[in-house]
Amino acid sequence: MSEIWKPVVGFEGDFEVSDLGRVRRLFDGGREGWRILKATKHGSANSYLVVNLSREGARATGRRRRKGDYVPGTRRYCKVHRLVLEAFVGPCPPGHQSLHANDDGFDNRLDNLRWGTFAENCEDMKRNGKRKGSRNGRSKLTEAQVLEIRSRYAADPFRGHQSQLAAEFGVSSTLIGFIIRNKNWTEEKAA
């Protein structure tokens, strides 16, 4: 199956995006050739790929602006998944966001992307197990540490023990309280 390319919305004639999630720069509208752009990691926990798009002739310099220098609005960092959806599906409907079916922010194939609501995104993450336990990108604890916290607190629930556990595990006492009351790490409840 061949790769399908469409113009990037807002940068027609300068950039194209493919249904496989690749972005390329066109030289002289494609008549002089093209080059695939290198996408870089961006976002919380480096969870998405972005590319730097700029109009022909725009450049960033460390000196004061002069004629021909970078003009605000001509250079943008764009999330690759949004470029794919805007080119192949259309503009983002109000109140929607881009969703990855497999919750892999680096998989920007068209068949893995769709527009959806925040609630649908949360359901996807729950279904794929993305936000549970140590698989959550912001997790500071492992499942074994959570079980140890619960067992140690159950054995000795005196006042101030949460603060000692928090200092020992390098987290806040609020998080320790949430773990003990099963507000966080609820999948460990049965273990």
KENUKE-438959 format. One record per residue: x, y, z of N, C-alpha, C, O in turn. Coordinates in steps of 0.2 Angstrom, whole numbers, padded with zeros to 4 digits, always signed. Example, Ala and Ser with C-alpha at 12.3 -4.5 7.8 and 13.67 -1.06 7.14 Angstrom:
2
+0066-0028+0039+0062-0022+0039+0066-0016+0039+0071-0017+0042+0064-0011+0035+0068-0005+0036+0064+0000+0039+0067+0006+0040
//
This chain:
191
+0004-0006+0000+0000+0000+0000+0004+0006+0000+0009+0007+0004+0003+0011-0004+0007+0017-0005+0005+0022+0000-0001+0023+0003+0010+0027+0002+0009+0032+0006+0005+0038+0003+0007+0039-0003+0000+0040+0006-0004+0046+0003-0002+0052+0006-0002+0053+0013+0000+0058+0002+0002+0064+0005-0003+0069+0003-0006+0069-0002-0005+0074+0008-0009+0079+0007-0006+0086+0010-0001+0085+0014-0008+0092+0007-0005+0098+0010-0006+0099+0017-0012+0098+0020-0002+0102+0021-0003+0104+0028-0007+0110+0028-0005+0115+0024-0012+0110+0032-0017+0116+0032-0013+0122+0035-0010+0122+0040-0014+0127+0031-0010+0134+0033-0003+0134+0030+0000+0140+0030-0001+0129+0027+0006+0129+0024+0006+0125+0017+0011+0122+0016+0001+0126+0014+0000+0123+0007+0005+0125+0003+0007+0131+0003+0008+0121-0001+0014+0123-0006+0021+0122-0002+0026+0122-0006+0021+0122+0004+0027+0122+0008+0028+0115+0011+0034+0113+0011+0023+0112+0014+0023+0106+0018+0018+0101+0016+0012+0104+0014+0019+0095+0016+0014+0090+0016+0015+0085+0021+0020+0084+0024+0009+0082+0023+0009+0077+0028+0006+0070+0025+0002+0070+0021+0008+0064+0028+0006+0058+0025+0001+0055+0030+0001+0056+0036-0002+0050+0027-0007+0046+0031-0003+0041+0036-0006+0038+0040+0004+0041+0035+0008+0037+0040+0011+0041+0045+0015+0039+0049+0009+0048+0045+0012+0052+0050+0018+0055+0049+0022+0057+0054+0021+0056+0043+0027+0059+0041+0025+0066+0038+0020+0067+0035+0030+0070+0039+0029+0077+0036+0035+0079+0032+0041+0077+0034+0034+0082+0026+0040+0084+0022+0039+0091+0020+0034+0093+0019+0045+0094+0019+0045+0101+0016+0046+0100+0008+0050+0096+0006+0042+0104+0005+0043+0104-0002+0047+0110-0004+0046+0116-0002+0051+0109-0009+0055+0115-0012+0052+0117-0019+0052+0113-0023+0051+0123-0019+0048+0126-0025+0041+0123-0027+0040+0121-0033+0037+0122-0022+0031+0118-0023+0031+0111-0025+0026+0108-0027+0037+0108-0024+0038+0101-0025+0042+0100-0032+0044+0094-0033+0042+0105-0036+0046+0104-0042+0053+0103-0041+0056+0100-0045+0056+0106-0036+0063+0105-0035+0065+0100-0030+0071+0099-0028+0060+0096-0028+0061+0090-0023+0058+0091-0016+0054+0096-0015+0059+0087-0012+0056+0087-0005+0061+0084+0000+0066+0081-0002+0060+0085+0006+0064+0082+0012+0060+0081+0018+0055+0085+0020+0060+0074+0020+0056+0072+0026+0059+0076+0032+0065+0076+0033+0055+0079+0036+0057+0083+0042+0057+0078+0048+0054+0073+0049+0062+0079+0053+0063+0075+0058+0059+0078+0064+0059+0084+0066+0054+0074+0066+0050+0075+0072+0053+0074+0079+0057+0070+0079+0052+0079+0083+0055+0079+0090+0050+0077+0095+0044+0079+0094+0052+0075+0101+0048+0073+0106+0046+0080+0110+0050+0084+0111+0040+0080+0112+0037+0086+0115+0032+0085+0120+0028+0079+0119+0030+0089+0125+0024+0088+0129+0026+0085+0136+0032+0084+0137+0021+0084+0140+0023+0081+0147+0025+0074+0146+0022+0070+0142+0030+0073+0149+0034+0066+0148+0036+0064+0141+0036+0059+0139+0037+0070+0137+0039+0069+0130+0034+0064+0126+0036+0059+0123+0028+0066+0127+0022+0061+0124+0020+0062+0117+0016+0058+0115+0022+0067+0114+0020+0068+0107+0026+0070+0102+0031+0072+0105+0025+0070+0096+0030+0072+0091+0028+0078+0088+0022+0079+0086+0032+0083+0087+0031+0089+0084+0036+0091+0079+0042+0088+0079+0034+0095+0074+0039+0097+0069+0038+0105+0069+0033+0108+0071+0044+0108+0066+0044+0115+0066+0043+0117+0059+0047+0115+0054+0037+0121+0058+0036+0123+0051+0037+0130+0050+0035+0134+0055+0040+0132+0045+0041+0139+0044+0040+0141+0036+0041+0137+0032+0038+0147+0035+0037+0149+0028+0044+0150+0025+0049+0151+0028+0044+0149+0018+0050+0150+0015+0053+0157+0016+0049+0162+0016+0060+0158+0018+0063+0164+0019+0062+0166+0026+0066+0171+0028+0058+0163+0031+0058+0165+0038+0064+0162+0041+0066+0156+0040+0067+0166+0045+0073+0163+0049+0073+0166+0056+0071+0172+0057+0076+0163+0061+0076+0165+0068+0084+0167+0069+0088+0163+0067+0085+0173+0072+0091+0175+0073+0092+0178+0080+0087+0179+0083+0098+0178+0083+0099+0181+0090+0099+0188+0090+0100+0191+0095+0099+0192+0084+0100+0199+0084+0093+0202+0084+0088+0199+0083+0093+0209+0084+0087+0213+0083+0084+0211+0076+0087+0209+0071+0077+0212+0076+0074+0211+0069+0076+0216+0064+0076+0222+0065+0077+0213+0058+0078+0217+0052+0074+0215+0047+0070+0210+0047+0074+0219+0041+0070+0217+0036+0072+0210+0033+0078+0208+0032+0067+0205+0033+0068+0198+0031+0069+0193+0036+0070+0187+0035+0069+0196+0043+0070+0191+0048+0064+0188+0050+0058+0189+0047+0064+0184+0055+0058+0180+0057+0052+0185+0059+0053+0190+0063+0047+0183+0057+0041+0187+0058+0036+0183+0062+0035+0177+0060+0033+0185+0068+0029+0181+0072+0023+0178+0067+0020+0182+0064+0022+0172+0068+0016+0168+0065+0019+0165+0058+0015+0161+0055+0025+0165+0056+0028+0162+0051+0031+0155+0053+0032+0151+0048+0033+0155+0059+0036+0148+0061+0032+0146+0067+0030+0149+0072+0030+0139+0067+0026+0136+0072+0028+0129+0073+0030+0125+0069+0028+0127+0080+0029+0120+0081+0022+0117+0081+0017+0120+0084+0021+0112+0077+0015+0109+0077+0015+0101+0078+0020+0098+0077+0010+0099+0082+0010+0092+0084+0008+0088+0077+0003+0090+0074+0012+0083+0076+0011+0079+0070+0004+0076+0070+0001+0076+0064+0001+0073+0075-0005+0070+0075-0011+0075+0073-0016+0073+0069-0010+0081+0075-0015+0086+0073-0015+0088+0065-0020+0089+0062-0009+0088+0063-0008+0089+0056-0011+0084+0052-0014+0085+0046-0010+0078+0054-0013+0072+0050-0020+0073+0050-0024+0072+0045-0023+0074+0056-0031+0074+0056-0034+0080+0052-0039+0079+0049-0030+0086+0053-0033+0092+0049-0033+0091+0042-0037+0093+0038-0027+0087+0039-0026+0086+0032-0031+0081+0029-0034+0082+0024-0032+0076+0033-0036+0070+0030-0043+0070+0033-0048+0067+0029-0045+0072+0039-0052+0072+0042-0055+0079+0041-0061+0079+0040-0051+0084+0043-0054+0091+0043-0053+0094+0049-0049+0092+0054-0055+0100+0050-0054+0104+0056-0057+0101+0062-0062+0097+0062-0054+0103+0068-0056+0100+0074-0063+0103+0076-0063+0109+0077-0068+0099+0078-0074+0101+0080-0074+0105+0087-0069+0103+0091-0078+0110+0088-0078+0113+0095-0079+0108+0100-0083+0103+0100-0074+0108+0106-0075+0104+0111-0072+0097+0110-0072+0093+0115-0068+0096+0105-0065+0090+0104-0057+0091+0104-0055+0096+0104-0054+0085+0104-0047+0085+0104-0045+0079+0100-0049+0074+0098-0038+0078+0098-0036+0072+0094-0035+0067+0099-0032+0067+0104-0037+0061+0097-0036+0055+0101-0032+0049+0097-0033+0049+0091-0028+0046+0101-0024+0040+0098-0028+0034+0101-0028+0033+0107-0030+0030+0096-0033+0024+0098-0029+0019+0102-0032+0016+0107-0023+0018+0101-0019+0014+0105-0015+0018+0111-0011+0015+0114-0016+0024+0112-0013+0028+0117-0006+0029+0116-0002+0031+0121-0003+0028+0110+0004+0029+0109+0005+0036+0105+0003+0036+0099+0007+0041+0109+0008+0047+0106+0013+0048+0100+0013+0053+0097+0017+0043+0099+0021+0043+0093+0019+0039+0087+0022+0039+0082+0013+0036+0088+0010+0032+0082+0005+0037+0079-0001+0037+0081+0007+0040+0074+0003+0045+0071+0000+0043+0064-0001+0047+0060-0001+0037+0063-0005+0034+0057-0012+0036+0057-0015+0037+0063-0015+0038+0051-0022+0040+0051-0026+0035+0054-0031+0037+0057-0025+0029+0053-0030+0024+0056-0030+0023+0063-0034+0020+0066-0025+0026+0067-0024+0026+0074-0027+0033+0077-0028+0034+0083-0029+0038+0073-0031+0044+0075-0038+0046+0074-0041+0043+0069-0041+0050+0078-0048+0053+0077-0049+0059+0082-0046+0060+0086-0054+0063+0080-0056+0068+0084-0061+0065+0089-0065+0061+0088-0061+0067+0096-0065+0065+0101-0065+0070+0107-0062+0075+0107-0070+0068+0111-0070+0073+0117-0065+0070+0123-0062+0065+0122-0065+0075+0128-0060+0073+0133-0063+0067+0137-0058+0062+0139-0069+0066+0137-0072+0060+0141-0070+0054+0137-0068+0048+0140-0070+0054+0130-0069+0048+0126-0061+0047+0127-0059+0041+0127-0057+0052+0127-0050+0051+0128-0049+0047+0135-0044+0043+0135-0052+0049+0140-0051+0046+0147-0054+0039+0146-0050+0034+0149-0059+0037+0143-0061+0030+0142-0056+0026+0138-0055+0020+0140-0053+0029+0133-0048+0026+0129-0042+0024+0134-0039+0018+0133-0040+0029+0138-0034+0027+0142-0036+0022+0147-0032+0018+0149-0042+0022+0150-0044+0017+0155-0044+0010+0151-0042+0005+0154-0047+0010+0145-0048+0003+0142-0041+0001+0140-0039-0005+0140-0036+0005+0138-0029+0003+0136-0025+0002+0142-0019+0000+0141-0027+0004+0148-0023+0003+0154-0017+0008+0155-0012+0007+0158-0018+0014+0151-0013+0019+0151-0012+0023+0158-0006+0024+0159-0017+0024+0161-0017+0028+0167-0016+0024+0174-0017+0027+0179-0015+0018+0173-0015+0014+0179-0008+0012+0182-0004+0011+0178-0007+0013+0188-0001+0011+0192+0005+0014+0189+0005+0020+0187+0010+0010+0188+0017+0013+0186+0017+0014+0179+0022+0017+0176+0012+0012+0175+0011+0013+0168+0009+0021+0166+0010+0023+0161+0007+0024+0172+0006+0031+0171+0012+0035+0170+0017+0033+0175+0013+0039+0165+0020+0042+0164+0022+0046+0170+0028+0048+0170+0018+0049+0174+0020+0053+0180+0020+0049+0187+0021+0052+0192+0020+0043+0186+0020+0039+0192+0027+0039+0196+0032+0038+0192+0027+0040+0202+0034+0040+0206+0035+0033+0209+0040+0032+0212+0029+0029+0210+0030+0023+0214+0028+0017+0210+0025+0018+0204+0031+0011+0212+0029+0005+0209+0024+0002+0212+0022+0004+0218+0021-0004+0209+0015-0007+0213+0018-0010+0219+0014-0011+0224+0024-0013+0219+0027-0016+0225+0028-0011+0231+0026-0012+0237+0030-0005+0229+0030+0001+0234+0023+0002+0237+0023+0004+0243+0018+0003+0233+0011+0004+0235+0009-0001+0240+0006+0000+0245+0010-0007+0238+0008-0013+0243+0012-0012+0250+0009-0014+0255+0018-0011+0249+0022-0010+0255+0019-0004+0260+0019-0005+0266+0018+0001+0257+0015+0007+0260+0009+0005+0264+0008+0007+0270+0004+0002+0260-0002+0000+0263-0001-0005+0269-0004-0005+0274+0003-0010+0268+0004-0015+0273+0008-0012+0279+0006-0014+0285+0012-0008+0278+0016-0004+0284+0011+0000+0288+0011+0001+0294+0007+0004+0284+0002+0008+0288-0003+0004+0291-0005+0006+0297-0006-0001+0289-0011-0006+0292-0008-0009+0298-0011-0009+0303-0001-0010+0298+0002-0013+0304+0003-0008+0310+0003-0010+0316+0004-0001+0308+0005+0004+0313+0002+0010+0311+0006+0015+0308-0004+0011+0312-0008+0018+0309-0008+0023+0314-0013+0027+0315-0002+0025+0317-0002+0030+0322-0001+0037+0319+0001+0037+0313-0003+0042+0323-0003+0049+0320+0005+0051+0318+0009+0050+0322+0005+0054+0312+0012+0056+0309+0015+0050+0305+0021+0052+0302+0013+0044+0305+0016+0039+0301+0015+0040+0294+0020+0038+0290+0010+0044+0291+0010+0045+0284+0016+0050+0282+0018+0049+0277+0017+0055+0286+0023+0059+0285+0029+0056+0285+0034+0057+0280+0030+0051+0289+0036+0047+0289+0037+0043+0283+0042+0042+0279+0031+0040+0281+0031+0036+0274+0032+0040+0268+0036+0038+0264+0029+0046+0268+0030+0051+0263+0038+0053+0262+0040+0053+0256+0041+0054+0268+0048+0056+0267+0052+0050+0265+0057+0051+0261+0051+0044+0267+0054+0038+0265+0054+0036+0258+0059+0035+0255+0048+0037+0255+0047+0036+0248+0047+0041+0243+0047+0041+0237+0049+0047+0246+0050+0053+0242+0043+0056+0238+0044+0058+0233+0038+0055+0242+0031+0058+0239+0028+0062+0244+0031+0063+0250+0022+0065+0243+0019+0070+0248+0015+0065+0253+0013+0060+0251+0014+0068+0258+0009+0064+0263+0002+0064+0261-0002+0059+0263+0000+0069+0257-0007+0068+0253-0007+0062+0249-0012+0059+0249-0002+0061+0245-0002+0055+0241-0002+0049+0245-0006+0044+0243+0001+0049+0250+0001+0043+0255-0006+0042+0257-0008+0036+0258-0009+0047+0259-0016+0047+0262-0021+0044+0256-0025+0040+0258-0020+0046+0250-0024+0044+0245-0023+0036+0243-0028+0033+0242-0017+0034+0244-0015+0027+0243-0018+0023+0248-0021+0018+0247-0018+0025+0255-0021+0021+0260-0028+0021+0260-0031+0016+0261-0031+0026+0257-0039+0026+0257-0041+0024+0250-0047+0024+0248-0037+0021+0246-0038+0018+0239-0041+0023+0234-0045+0022+0230-0039+0030+0235-0041+0035+0230-0036+0035+0224-0038+0037+0219-0030+0033+0225-0025+0032+0220-0023+0025+0220-0023+0021+0226-0021+0022+0215-0019+0015+0214-0024+0011+0216-0023+0006+0220-0030+0012+0214-0036+0008+0215-0035+0001+0213-0038-0004+0216-0032-0001+0207-0031-0007+0205-0027-0012+0209-0027-0018+0208-0023-0009+0214-0019-0013+0219-0024-0015+0225-0021-0019+0229-0030-0013+0225-0035-0014+0230-0035-0022+0231-0035-0024+0237-0036-0026+0226-0037-0033+0226-0031-0037+0228-0031-0042+0231-0025-0034+0227-0019-0037+0228-0017-0038+0235-0012-0041+0237
//
